[in-house]
Amino acid sequence: MAAWYMRRHHMPVLRTTDGFAPGLAFGHVLGRFGCFSADAVTANRRITSGLIFHNPLANSVSGTPLGVRIEPTQLIEAAAEFFNFLLLSWLLTRKKFDDRYGPRS
């Protein structure tokens, strides 16, 4: 849908996708918090000194182990994606070139 919109309105592809990048990273942060709040556990189910989930609905829907310490991979990934968001936002403000047409004016 975004590609169609960009083509229809003759938007420069690289400049537009540069603008999308920080928002996509932040959206991923929100998605990881959503997974964590729903007690959904990712494929990494290592037993650590992490969190214990108690919601029986999470166990029946996604197979989250109950009463077992597991690593909160969603929160770790959210932190990494937030760093990615900050880096992309900073890079976007310091960008010196648009597409391949040379320096910004």
C-alpha positions as CSV (number, residue, x, y, z in Angstrom):
1,M,0.0,0.0,0.0
2,A,2.8,2.4,0.9
3,A,4.6,1.6,-2.4
4,W,1.4,2.4,-4.4
5,Y,0.9,5.7,-2.5
6,M,4.5,6.7,-3.1
7,R,4.3,5.9,-6.8
8,R,0.9,7.6,-7.2
9,H,2.2,10.9,-5.6
10,H,5.6,10.7,-7.3
11,M,7.4,10.6,-3.9
12,P,11.2,9.9,-4.0
13,V,11.6,6.4,-2.8
14,L,14.8,6.6,-0.8
15,R,14.0,9.8,0.9
16,T,10.5,8.6,1.8
17,T,11.7,5.2,3.2
18,D,14.3,7.1,5.2
19,G,11.5,8.9,6.9
20,F,9.5,5.7,7.5
21,A,12.4,3.9,9.2
22,P,12.3,5.4,12.7
23,G,8.5,5.0,12.9
24,L,8.8,1.3,11.9
25,A,11.4,0.7,14.6
26,F,9.2,2.4,17.2
27,G,6.2,0.4,16.0
28,H,8.3,-2.7,16.7
29,V,8.9,-1.5,20.2
30,L,5.2,-1.2,20.8
31,G,4.6,-4.6,19.3
32,R,7.1,-6.3,21.7
33,F,5.4,-4.6,24.7
34,G,2.1,-6.0,23.4
35,C,3.5,-9.5,23.2
36,F,4.9,-9.1,26.7
37,S,1.6,-7.8,28.1
38,A,-0.2,-10.8,26.5
39,D,2.1,-13.2,28.2
40,A,3.2,-14.6,24.8
41,V,6.6,-16.2,25.0
42,T,8.9,-16.2,22.1
43,A,10.8,-19.3,20.9
44,N,13.6,-18.6,23.4
45,R,12.3,-20.3,26.5
46,R,15.5,-20.6,28.5
47,I,15.1,-21.1,32.2
48,T,16.8,-18.2,34.0
49,S,16.3,-16.0,36.9
50,G,13.8,-14.0,34.9
51,L,10.0,-13.7,35.1
52,I,7.3,-16.1,36.1
53,F,4.0,-16.1,34.2
54,H,0.8,-17.2,35.9
55,N,-2.0,-16.5,33.4
56,P,-3.7,-19.8,32.4
57,L,-5.2,-18.1,29.3
58,A,-1.6,-17.5,28.0
59,N,-0.8,-21.1,28.5
60,S,-3.9,-22.3,26.7
61,V,-3.5,-19.9,23.7
62,S,0.3,-19.7,23.2
63,G,1.7,-22.5,25.3
64,T,3.4,-20.2,27.8
65,P,4.9,-22.2,30.6
66,L,3.4,-21.3,34.0
67,G,5.3,-21.1,37.2
68,V,8.6,-21.4,35.5
69,R,11.3,-18.7,35.4
70,I,11.8,-17.6,31.8
71,E,13.8,-14.8,30.2
72,P,11.7,-11.8,29.1
73,T,13.0,-11.8,25.5
74,Q,10.2,-9.4,24.5
75,L,11.6,-6.7,26.8
76,I,15.2,-7.2,25.7
77,E,14.1,-6.9,22.1
78,A,12.0,-3.8,22.8
79,A,15.1,-2.2,24.4
80,A,17.2,-3.1,21.4
81,E,14.6,-1.7,19.0
82,F,14.2,1.5,21.0
83,F,18.0,2.0,20.6
84,N,17.5,1.4,16.9
85,F,14.7,4.0,16.9
86,L,17.0,6.6,18.6
87,L,19.8,5.8,16.2
88,L,17.6,6.1,13.1
89,S,16.1,9.3,14.3
90,W,19.5,10.8,15.0
91,L,20.8,9.7,11.6
92,L,17.7,11.1,9.9
93,T,18.4,14.6,11.3
94,R,22.1,14.4,10.3
95,K,21.4,13.1,6.8
96,K,23.5,15.1,4.2
97,F,22.3,13.5,1.0
98,D,18.9,12.8,-0.6
99,D,18.7,9.8,-2.9
100,R,21.6,9.8,-5.3
101,Y,21.4,13.4,-6.5
102,G,24.1,14.9,-4.3
103,P,24.1,17.1,-1.2
104,R,21.0,18.7,0.2
105,S,20.4,22.3,-0.6
